[in-house]
Amino acid sequence: MQHGKYRFIVGFLTAPLAIYGLFVIWPFIQSIYYSFTDWSGLSPEFKMVGFKNYTRLWDDEVFWKSLQHSVMLVVLLPLVTLTMALFFAFMLNVGGRRRKNAAIAGVRGSAFYKVVYFFPQVLSIAIVALLFQFAYNPNSGAINSFLKAIGLDSVQPDWLGDPDLALWCIFAVLVWCTVGFFVVLFSAGMASIPKDYYEAALLDGASRITTFFKITLPLLWDTVQSGWAYVGILALGAESFAVVQIMTVGPGGPDYSTTVLPLYVYQKAFRDGQAAYATTIGVALLFVTLLFVAVVMKLGRRERLEY
Amino acid sequence: MGSTSAHNDREGVGRRDLIKRSAALGLIAVPTMGFLSACASGDSGGDEKVDKGKKTKANPLAVNESAPLEIVIFDGGFGTQYAEDAKAVYEKNFPDAKVKFSSTQKIQSVLQPRFNQGTPPDLIDNSGAEQMDMGVLVGKKQLADLTPLLDAPSIDDPAKKVRDTLRPGIIEMGQFDGDPVWIMYYAYTVYGVWYSQKALDGLDAEYPETWDDMLAVCAKAKKKGIAGWTYAGKYPYYVPFSLYPMIAKVGGREVLDAIDNLEPNAWKHPAVKTCFEAYYELYKKGYILKGTPGLDHIQSQTAWTEGKALFIPNGSWVENEAAKTMPKDFDLAVNAPSGIDSSDKMPFGTIWASGGEPFIVPAKAKNTEGGMEQLRIMLGEASSKNFTSSVKSLTAFNGGTDGIELTPGLKSGVAALKKAGDNVVNPRIQDWYVALQKEKIGVGGLGEMMAGRLTPVEAIKKIQGYADEAAKDDSIQHYKHQ
C-alpha cells in the first residue's frame, strides 16, 4: 500500500512548490538583496551599499507618516468593516421579526439588501475610487451639493483637499467597498448554523443581542478571523494603494496626509528612480504584514467549536 | 494506508514530517528556480549597435539605411499623429528601413524593464505622469549625447546647423552638467496666467500689471460672484507657473537661480516673501474659488472654463486639454504674471517658457543615428508646422508658425513670448528635482499656504527646510546653473 507514496507526494508537491518558490519566495529574497544596493531601477548597474538604505529609512519622515497611516488602516479598517458586516449579516439572516412558519428570518427584503451590499464588490476598485473622487469634488460634487440642498451652505468641506479629512474620506471608501463582501460571506456562515440553536435560544427567551454574542459570533469565529486577516492585508496592500493613488492623486494627499506604504514604494520605484530604496520600504511593509498576521492569529485563537 | 499523524510508523509519512520535508524541498527549489527566473536586473543584451551608414549630404548623421528603427511615443495631450507623420517621412527617406512605431501612456512601465535589460528602443518621447527620471538616466549613463544631431545641418537649410534653428533655452534644458545635450525637448510651453479675454472684457477690466491692480480686478469679479483665481488644488505645483516668474520679476533672475541651485537660504530672499504674501492675500481676501484645494487640474480647469473663476496658472497645453469644456467664444489668453509695482527688477512681460515633450535617444539603443535622424526630421519646418497646427502648441523649432491659422491661446502665447523678448525665465527645479518641486514645495508648502493652512512665513520656513534636505540628500543627483 505504501508503495510509490513518496513519488506520489513529490509528484503533487513539486509543481506548486516550484511555482510558489519562483513567484513568491524568490522575489522576496531578491527584494531583500536589492535593498542593500543602490539600484536605480533604470539601468542594470548597481553596487552594494550595506545598510545605507535602512539608515535613510530611519530618518525618513514620509516613511514614518506612511507607516502611521498604514497601521491606522490595518487596525481600524477590519474593526469597522467586520463590525458593520456582522451587524448587517445578522439583521439579514437572524434579526428579523418572527413571521409565520419561520422562527428565524432576516428583515423584510433581505435578499434585495444582500444584492445591494454586494454591489460595490462587482465594481473595479479603480472605478469606485474615480466615482468617489467626483463625489468628493468640493465645488460640484455630490456630497457638497447634497449638503447645500439640505440647507447646510456653510458646511462645504474640501474633503480630499483637507489634510484633516482626506484620510477619513479614503477610509470611508475602503469601508464602502469591502463591507458587502463580508455581509455575503457572514450570511453564508450564518446560514450554516443550525436553526435549532436559535430556536432553543428563543424559547429560553434570549434577546437578539444575546443570541448574537452567545450563538452567532462564537460559531462564526473562524470566518471572522480569516476575514480579519484578509481585510487587514487589503488595507496594507493593493486596495489602499489603488484608492490613495487614484483619489488623492499625486503625492498622497495634501501635505502627505494620506500617503501609505505601498504608495510610497511605488513612488520611489517608479517616479524617483530609486528602486533599491523602494525595496527597502517594501521589506518594511513585509514585516508590518507579517506582524499583523501574527497578531491576528495569536489574538484570534479560540477553541474550535464544532457543530 | 498509513495514518496521517503516525510518527512510529516507519514507512508512513506523518503530517509533520511532510511539512518538514516539503519545507526542505522548498529551500532547494528556491535557489534552483533563481537560475531559471529572468533576473529583475540582468545586464545581458545591449551594445550590439548597427553599423553606421555612409555619410552624405542627404544623410549627414550617417544613418544605416537598412537598419530597423524603433520609436516609442507618449500618447498624451498631444496625441501621436504628429510623430506618425514624421515617421512616414523617415520611411520615405530610408525605404529599406523597417520602422517599428508604438505609443503608450505608461512610458515607465513599458520601458523601464527594457532599459534594465539593455535593449531600449531608438527614440523615446519620455513624457507624462510616468516619465522616467532624467536625472537618474543621465547619472547612470543611459542616454546618448545628442550633440551630433545639433551640429548636423538642418533639414530645411543645409547651411544652418540644427542648433541654430531652435528656440532659446531648448539646448540648455537638455544639458545637465557640462556640454553634452541629453534631451531634445520638442514642444515649447508658455507658462503664465491664463484667462478668458471675454470674461475680462465683461468686467470692463484690463489685464493687471501690478498687484494692486490684480486685487482690484479680483474685487470687481467678486462683486459679480466670480472668484478671482482657481488652481489645481490637488496639484498645487501648478501655482509656480505664475509665481516663479513673478519672483524673478520682483527680485531678479538670480533669485530663481539660487533656488534651483539649492543654495542655503535661497527661499529667504525678500522677493520670495513679497510674492508669497501677495498670493496669500488672494486667499485672505476670499478671491480664490471656494473648494479649490480639493480640485484636481481637470476639475479646476473646468470650473474656470465655466466662468466660475477668472485666472488660472497653467501651461500652454491647457488650450488642448480644456478644449472640451471651453466655450467657443471663450477667447483664451495668456499673460505674464503681474508684478508688485514699478520697483520690480524685471519689466512686466517676464514669463516662464521652456521645452516640453522630452525626446531621448538611449545610449544602448541599437540605432542611435536613426533615432537622431528622426529628431532631425521632426525639427524641420514641415513637421514643426504640422505639430503646431494639429495640437495647438509651439515646437522647439524657432518659427514654423507662418502661414498657419493660430488658435486664440496660441496666438496670445506667441505674443507673450514676443513681448518677453529676453526676459524668459526657466526655473530648472521642475526638471532637476521632481519630488522636491512637486510634492514637497508644491503640495507640502504652496498648497498648504494657498489653502490658508500656513502663513507665508511658515510656508517659506517649511520649503527652505525641504530644499536644505534635498541639498544634503546624496541619493539624488545635484545640479547647478552653469
Chai-1 contact restraints between the chains, C-beta under 6 A:
chainA,res_idxA,chainB,res_idxB,connection_type,confidence,min_distance_angstrom,max_distance_angstrom,comment,restraint_id
A,M1,B,M1,contact,1.0,0.0,6.0,A-B,restraint_1
A,Q2,B,E11,contact,1.0,0.0,6.0,A-B,restraint_2
A,L13,B,S22,contact,1.0,0.0,6.0,A-B,restraint_3
A,L17,B,L25,contact,1.0,0.0,6.0,A-B,restraint_4
A,L17,B,G26,contact,1.0,0.0,6.0,A-B,restraint_5
A,L17,B,A29,contact,1.0,0.0,6.0,A-B,restraint_6
A,A18,B,A29,contact,1.0,0.0,6.0,A-B,restraint_7
A,G21,B,G26,contact,1.0,0.0,6.0,A-B,restraint_8
A,G21,B,A29,contact,1.0,0.0,6.0,A-B,restraint_9
A,G21,B,V30,contact,1.0,0.0,6.0,A-B,restraint_10
A,G21,B,M33,contact,1.0,0.0,6.0,A-B,restraint_11
A,L22,B,M33,contact,1.0,0.0,6.0,A-B,restraint_12
A,L22,B,S37,contact,1.0,0.0,6.0,A-B,restraint_13
A,I25,B,V30,contact,1.0,0.0,6.0,A-B,restraint_14
A,W26,B,V30,contact,1.0,0.0,6.0,A-B,restraint_15
A,W26,B,M33,contact,1.0,0.0,6.0,A-B,restraint_16
A,W26,B,G34,contact,1.0,0.0,6.0,A-B,restraint_17
A,W26,B,S37,contact,1.0,0.0,6.0,A-B,restraint_18
A,S40,B,V136,contact,1.0,0.0,6.0,A-B,restraint_19
A,S40,B,K140,contact,1.0,0.0,6.0,A-B,restraint_20
A,L42,B,F115,contact,1.0,0.0,6.0,A-B,restraint_21
A,L42,B,V136,contact,1.0,0.0,6.0,A-B,restraint_22
A,L42,B,L137,contact,1.0,0.0,6.0,A-B,restraint_23
A,L42,B,K140,contact,1.0,0.0,6.0,A-B,restraint_24
A,S43,B,K140,contact,1.0,0.0,6.0,A-B,restraint_25
A,S43,B,Q142,contact,1.0,0.0,6.0,A-B,restraint_26
A,P44,B,S41,contact,1.0,0.0,6.0,A-B,restraint_27
A,P44,B,D43,contact,1.0,0.0,6.0,A-B,restraint_28
A,P44,B,N116,contact,1.0,0.0,6.0,A-B,restraint_29
A,P44,B,G118,contact,1.0,0.0,6.0,A-B,restraint_30
A,N137,B,Q299,contact,1.0,0.0,6.0,A-B,restraint_31
A,P138,B,G291,contact,1.0,0.0,6.0,A-B,restraint_32
A,P138,B,G294,contact,1.0,0.0,6.0,A-B,restraint_33
A,N139,B,G291,contact,1.0,0.0,6.0,A-B,restraint_34
A,N139,B,A303,contact,1.0,0.0,6.0,A-B,restraint_35
A,D158,B,G291,contact,1.0,0.0,6.0,A-B,restraint_36
A,D158,B,P293,contact,1.0,0.0,6.0,A-B,restraint_37
A,D158,B,G294,contact,1.0,0.0,6.0,A-B,restraint_38
A,W159,B,G294,contact,1.0,0.0,6.0,A-B,restraint_39
A,L160,B,G294,contact,1.0,0.0,6.0,A-B,restraint_40
A,G161,B,G233,contact,1.0,0.0,6.0,A-B,restraint_41
A,G161,B,P293,contact,1.0,0.0,6.0,A-B,restraint_42
A,G161,B,G294,contact,1.0,0.0,6.0,A-B,restraint_43
A,V249,B,K234,contact,1.0,0.0,6.0,A-B,restraint_44
A,V249,B,D296,contact,1.0,0.0,6.0,A-B,restraint_45
A,G250,B,K234,contact,1.0,0.0,6.0,A-B,restraint_46
A,G250,B,Y235,contact,1.0,0.0,6.0,A-B,restraint_47
A,P251,B,E439,contact,1.0,0.0,6.0,A-B,restraint_48
A,P251,B,V443,contact,1.0,0.0,6.0,A-B,restraint_49
A,P254,B,G447,contact,1.0,0.0,6.0,A-B,restraint_50
A,D255,B,G444,contact,1.0,0.0,6.0,A-B,restraint_51
A,D255,B,E448,contact,1.0,0.0,6.0,A-B,restraint_52
A,F270,B,Q108,contact,1.0,0.0,6.0,A-B,restraint_53
A,D272,B,A435,contact,1.0,0.0,6.0,A-B,restraint_54
A,G273,B,D133,contact,1.0,0.0,6.0,A-B,restraint_55
A,G273,B,V136,contact,1.0,0.0,6.0,A-B,restraint_56
